[in-house]
């Protein structure tokens, strides 16, 4: 039984830090982009949990994260488009 318990303990990961804003409040703009960038390592390959932690979903009764992907991606893409435009404006081709 000890070997089994050790395997389970080895699979446990620390719970990622939740959204620093109020519970259920969606991060917007630069705050969302910064949160995703700063916490992507903590969530590893669990994009749904990252989405929920940023305020764009909820955990189901069984503990599974359920991301409301459309508004999450829409908000994140707004910020990314703005950043791309800023980079384009500073590029030597536009000067």
Backbone as JSON Lines, residues from 0, in Angstrom:
{"i":0,"aa":"X","n":[0.82,-1.2,0.0],"ca":[0.0,0.0,0.0],"c":[0.86,1.26,0.0]}
{"i":1,"aa":"X","n":[2.03,1.19,0.57],"ca":[2.88,2.36,0.65],"c":[3.27,2.86,-0.73]}
{"i":2,"aa":"X","n":[3.61,1.96,-1.65],"ca":[3.99,2.35,-3.01],"c":[2.86,3.07,-3.71]}
{"i":3,"aa":"X","n":[1.64,2.58,-3.54],"ca":[0.47,3.21,-4.14],"c":[0.26,4.61,-3.6]}
{"i":4,"aa":"X","n":[0.37,4.76,-2.27],"ca":[0.21,6.07,-1.66],"c":[1.27,7.04,-2.15]}
{"i":5,"aa":"X","n":[2.5,6.58,-2.3],"ca":[3.58,7.45,-2.79],"c":[3.32,7.91,-4.21]}
{"i":6,"aa":"X","n":[2.78,7.03,-5.05],"ca":[2.46,7.43,-6.43],"c":[1.39,8.5,-6.45]}
{"i":7,"aa":"X","n":[0.39,8.37,-5.58],"ca":[-0.67,9.37,-5.51],"c":[-0.12,10.71,-5.01]}
{"i":8,"aa":"X","n":[0.71,10.66,-4.01],"ca":[1.28,11.89,-3.46],"c":[2.14,12.57,-4.51]}
{"i":9,"aa":"X","n":[2.87,11.78,-5.29],"ca":[3.72,12.35,-6.35],"c":[2.92,13.06,-7.42]}
{"i":10,"aa":"X","n":[1.69,12.65,-7.64],"ca":[0.85,13.27,-8.67],"c":[0.16,14.54,-8.19]}
{"i":11,"aa":"X","n":[0.14,14.74,-6.89],"ca":[-0.52,15.94,-6.37],"c":[0.29,17.17,-6.74]}
{"i":12,"aa":"X","n":[-0.39,18.18,-7.2],"ca":[0.26,19.44,-7.54],"c":[-0.32,20.52,-6.66]}
{"i":13,"aa":"X","n":[0.49,21.52,-6.33],"ca":[-0.1,22.63,-5.58],"c":[-1.15,23.33,-6.43]}
{"i":14,"aa":"X","n":[-2.21,23.74,-5.8],"ca":[-3.29,24.41,-6.52],"c":[-2.8,25.78,-7.0]}
{"i":15,"aa":"X","n":[-3.0,26.08,-8.28],"ca":[-2.55,27.38,-8.8],"c":[-3.27,28.53,-8.11]}
{"i":16,"aa":"X","n":[-2.6,29.66,-8.11],"ca":[-3.18,30.85,-7.49],"c":[-4.38,31.31,-8.3]}
{"i":17,"aa":"X","n":[-5.42,31.64,-7.61],"ca":[-6.65,32.1,-8.28],"c":[-6.53,33.56,-8.66]}
{"i":18,"aa":"X","n":[-7.51,33.99,-9.38],"ca":[-7.64,35.37,-9.83],"c":[-7.47,36.32,-8.63]}
{"i":19,"aa":"X","n":[-6.56,37.28,-8.74],"ca":[-6.36,38.2,-7.62],"c":[-7.54,39.16,-7.41]}
{"i":20,"aa":"X","n":[-8.41,39.24,-8.38],"ca":[-9.57,40.11,-8.23],"c":[-10.67,39.37,-7.48]}
{"i":21,"aa":"X","n":[-11.79,40.01,-7.31],"ca":[-12.9,39.39,-6.59],"c":[-13.38,38.13,-7.3]}
{"i":22,"aa":"X","n":[-13.9,37.2,-6.51],"ca":[-14.39,35.94,-7.05],"c":[-15.47,36.21,-8.1]}
{"i":23,"aa":"X","n":[-15.32,35.56,-9.26],"ca":[-16.31,35.69,-10.32],"c":[-16.11,36.9,-11.21]}
{"i":24,"aa":"X","n":[-15.22,37.8,-10.81],"ca":[-14.98,38.99,-11.62],"c":[-13.97,38.66,-12.72]}
{"i":25,"aa":"X","n":[-14.33,38.99,-13.94],"ca":[-13.47,38.69,-15.07],"c":[-12.36,39.73,-15.19]}
{"i":26,"aa":"X","n":[-11.14,39.25,-15.35],"ca":[-10.04,40.15,-15.62],"c":[-10.19,40.67,-17.04]}
{"i":27,"aa":"X","n":[-9.81,41.89,-17.26],"ca":[-9.96,42.53,-18.57],"c":[-8.63,43.12,-19.02]}
{"i":28,"aa":"X","n":[-8.49,43.29,-20.32],"ca":[-7.37,44.0,-20.9],"c":[-6.01,43.52,-20.45]}
{"i":29,"aa":"X","n":[-5.16,44.48,-20.12],"ca":[-3.79,44.18,-19.75],"c":[-3.72,43.31,-18.5]}
{"i":30,"aa":"X","n":[-4.65,43.48,-17.57],"ca":[-4.66,42.66,-16.35],"c":[-4.83,41.19,-16.71]}
{"i":31,"aa":"X","n":[-5.68,40.89,-17.68],"ca":[-5.88,39.51,-18.13],"c":[-4.62,38.97,-18.78]}
{"i":32,"aa":"X","n":[-4.04,39.75,-19.7],"ca":[-2.83,39.31,-20.39],"c":[-1.7,39.08,-19.4]}
{"i":33,"aa":"X","n":[-1.53,39.97,-18.45],"ca":[-0.48,39.83,-17.43],"c":[-0.72,38.59,-16.59]}
{"i":34,"aa":"X","n":[-1.97,38.36,-16.19],"ca":[-2.3,37.19,-15.36],"c":[-1.99,35.9,-16.11]}
{"i":35,"aa":"X","n":[-2.39,35.81,-17.37],"ca":[-2.13,34.61,-18.17],"c":[-0.63,34.4,-18.31]}
{"i":36,"aa":"X","n":[0.11,35.46,-18.62],"ca":[1.55,35.35,-18.8],"c":[2.24,34.92,-17.51]}
{"i":37,"aa":"X","n":[1.86,35.52,-16.39],"ca":[2.52,35.26,-15.11],"c":[2.17,33.89,-14.53]}
{"i":38,"aa":"X","n":[1.03,33.33,-14.87],"ca":[0.58,32.09,-14.24],"c":[0.52,30.88,-15.17]}
{"i":39,"aa":"X","n":[0.95,31.04,-16.41],"ca":[0.83,29.93,-17.36],"c":[1.63,28.71,-16.91]}
{"i":40,"aa":"X","n":[2.76,28.9,-16.26],"ca":[3.57,27.78,-15.78],"c":[2.84,27.01,-14.68]}
{"i":41,"aa":"X","n":[2.18,27.73,-13.79],"ca":[1.48,27.09,-12.68],"c":[0.36,26.17,-13.17]}
{"i":42,"aa":"X","n":[-0.29,26.56,-14.24],"ca":[-1.43,25.8,-14.74],"c":[-1.0,24.72,-15.74]}
{"i":43,"aa":"X","n":[0.29,24.71,-16.09],"ca":[0.85,23.76,-17.04],"c":[-0.04,23.63,-18.26]}
{"i":44,"aa":"X","n":[-0.64,22.48,-18.46],"ca":[-1.46,22.27,-19.65],"c":[-2.95,22.3,-19.34]}
{"i":45,"aa":"X","n":[-3.32,22.93,-18.25],"ca":[-4.74,22.99,-17.85],"c":[-5.3,24.37,-18.16]}
{"i":46,"aa":"X","n":[-5.52,24.63,-19.45],"ca":[-6.03,25.92,-19.9],"c":[-7.39,26.25,-19.34]}
{"i":47,"aa":"X","n":[-8.22,25.22,-19.13],"ca":[-9.56,25.47,-18.56],"c":[-9.44,26.05,-17.15]}
{"i":48,"aa":"X","n":[-8.53,25.51,-16.35],"ca":[-8.36,26.02,-14.98],"c":[-7.82,27.45,-15.02]}
{"i":49,"aa":"X","n":[-6.93,27.76,-15.94],"ca":[-6.42,29.13,-16.09],"c":[-7.55,30.08,-16.46]}
{"i":50,"aa":"X","n":[-8.38,29.65,-17.37],"ca":[-9.53,30.43,-17.82],"c":[-10.48,30.7,-16.64]}
{"i":51,"aa":"X","n":[-10.78,29.68,-15.87],"ca":[-11.68,29.81,-14.72],"c":[-11.05,30.74,-13.67]}
{"i":52,"aa":"X","n":[-9.76,30.58,-13.42],"ca":[-9.09,31.42,-12.43],"c":[-9.1,32.89,-12.84]}
{"i":53,"aa":"X","n":[-9.13,33.15,-14.14],"ca":[-9.18,34.53,-14.63],"c":[-10.6,35.08,-14.61]}
{"i":54,"aa":"X","n":[-11.56,34.25,-14.2],"ca":[-12.94,34.72,-14.05],"c":[-13.86,34.38,-15.2]}
{"i":55,"aa":"X","n":[-13.41,33.5,-16.1],"ca":[-14.2,33.18,-17.29],"c":[-14.74,31.75,-17.26]}
{"i":56,"aa":"X","n":[-15.33,31.37,-16.19],"ca":[-15.92,30.04,-16.09],"c":[-16.16,29.7,-14.63]}
{"i":57,"aa":"X","n":[-16.35,28.42,-14.39],"ca":[-16.62,27.96,-13.03],"c":[-16.2,26.5,-12.9]}
{"i":58,"aa":"X","n":[-16.07,26.07,-11.68],"ca":[-15.79,24.65,-11.43],"c":[-17.11,23.91,-11.3]}
{"i":59,"aa":"X","n":[-17.19,22.78,-11.98],"ca":[-18.39,21.95,-11.89],"c":[-18.43,21.25,-10.54]}
{"i":60,"aa":"X","n":[-19.51,20.6,-10.26],"ca":[-19.7,19.94,-8.97],"c":[-18.62,18.9,-8.7]}
{"i":61,"aa":"X","n":[-18.13,18.24,-9.75],"ca":[-17.09,17.22,-9.57],"c":[-15.68,17.82,-9.51]}
{"i":62,"aa":"X","n":[-15.58,19.15,-9.55],"ca":[-14.29,19.82,-9.44],"c":[-13.61,20.1,-10.77]}
{"i":63,"aa":"X","n":[-14.25,19.72,-11.86],"ca":[-13.69,19.94,-13.19],"c":[-13.9,21.4,-13.6]}
{"i":64,"aa":"X","n":[-12.83,22.06,-14.08],"ca":[-13.0,23.44,-14.54],"c":[-13.79,23.49,-15.84]}
{"i":65,"aa":"X","n":[-14.7,24.43,-15.94],"ca":[-15.52,24.6,-17.13],"c":[-15.35,26.03,-17.62]}
{"i":66,"aa":"X","n":[-14.53,26.2,-18.67],"ca":[-14.19,27.51,-19.19],"c":[-15.26,28.01,-20.15]}
{"i":67,"aa":"X","n":[-15.6,29.28,-20.02],"ca":[-16.47,29.94,-20.99],"c":[-15.51,30.57,-22.01]}
{"i":68,"aa":"X","n":[-15.1,29.76,-22.96],"ca":[-13.97,30.07,-23.83],"c":[-14.17,31.3,-24.72]}
{"i":69,"aa":"X","n":[-15.34,31.47,-25.27],"ca":[-15.56,32.55,-26.24],"c":[-15.23,33.93,-25.67]}
{"i":70,"aa":"X","n":[-15.79,34.34,-24.51],"ca":[-15.45,35.66,-24.0],"c":[-13.99,35.76,-23.52]}
{"i":71,"aa":"X","n":[-13.44,34.65,-23.04],"ca":[-12.04,34.62,-22.6],"c":[-11.11,34.92,-23.77]}
{"i":72,"aa":"X","n":[-11.31,34.21,-24.87],"ca":[-10.47,34.4,-26.06],"c":[-10.7,35.78,-26.66]}
{"i":73,"aa":"X","n":[-11.95,36.21,-26.68],"ca":[-12.27,37.52,-27.26],"c":[-11.53,38.63,-26.5]}
{"i":74,"aa":"X","n":[-11.59,38.59,-25.18],"ca":[-10.93,39.62,-24.38],"c":[-9.41,39.55,-24.53]}
{"i":75,"aa":"X","n":[-8.88,38.35,-24.52],"ca":[-7.44,38.18,-24.65],"c":[-6.95,38.63,-26.02]}
{"i":76,"aa":"X","n":[-7.74,38.36,-27.04],"ca":[-7.33,38.75,-28.4],"c":[-7.35,40.27,-28.58]}
{"i":77,"aa":"X","n":[-8.24,40.96,-27.88],"ca":[-8.26,42.43,-27.94],"c":[-6.91,42.99,-27.49]}
{"i":78,"aa":"X","n":[-6.43,42.47,-26.39],"ca":[-5.17,42.95,-25.83],"c":[-4.02,42.59,-26.76]}
{"i":79,"aa":"X","n":[-4.04,41.4,-27.29],"ca":[-2.97,40.97,-28.17],"c":[-2.96,41.8,-29.45]}
{"i":80,"aa":"X","n":[-4.12,42.12,-29.99],"ca":[-4.2,42.96,-31.18],"c":[-3.64,44.34,-30.9]}
{"i":81,"aa":"X","n":[-3.93,44.89,-29.74],"ca":[-3.41,46.2,-29.38],"c":[-1.89,46.16,-29.28]}
{"i":82,"aa":"X","n":[-1.36,45.1,-28.67],"ca":[0.08,44.97,-28.54],"c":[0.75,44.84,-29.9]}
{"i":83,"aa":"X","n":[0.14,44.07,-30.81],"ca":[0.69,43.92,-32.16],"c":[0.71,45.25,-32.89]}
{"i":84,"aa":"X","n":[-0.35,46.03,-32.75],"ca":[-0.41,47.33,-33.41],"c":[0.68,48.26,-32.9]}
{"i":85,"aa":"X","n":[0.94,48.21,-31.59],"ca":[1.99,49.04,-31.02],"c":[3.35,48.64,-31.58]}
{"i":86,"aa":"X","n":[3.59,47.35,-31.7],"ca":[4.86,46.85,-32.23],"c":[4.98,47.25,-33.69]}
{"i":87,"aa":"X","n":[3.9,47.1,-34.46],"ca":[3.91,47.48,-35.88],"c":[4.22,48.96,-36.05]}
{"i":88,"aa":"X","n":[3.65,49.79,-35.19],"ca":[3.87,51.24,-35.3],"c":[5.32,51.6,-35.03]}
{"i":89,"aa":"X","n":[6.0,50.82,-34.2],"ca":[7.39,51.11,-33.86],"c":[8.38,50.47,-34.82]}
{"i":90,"aa":"X","n":[7.92,49.6,-35.7],"ca":[8.84,48.91,-36.58],"c":[9.48,49.9,-37.58]}
{"i":91,"aa":"X","n":[10.72,49.62,-38.01],"ca":[11.43,50.54,-38.91],"c":[10.72,50.74,-40.25]}
{"i":92,"aa":"X","n":[9.93,49.79,-40.69],"ca":[9.22,49.89,-41.96],"c":[8.23,51.05,-41.95]}
{"i":93,"aa":"X","n":[7.68,51.36,-40.79],"ca":[6.67,52.41,-40.7],"c":[7.26,53.78,-40.39]}
{"i":94,"aa":"X","n":[8.56,53.89,-40.42],"ca":[9.17,55.18,-40.09],"c":[9.79,55.81,-41.31]}
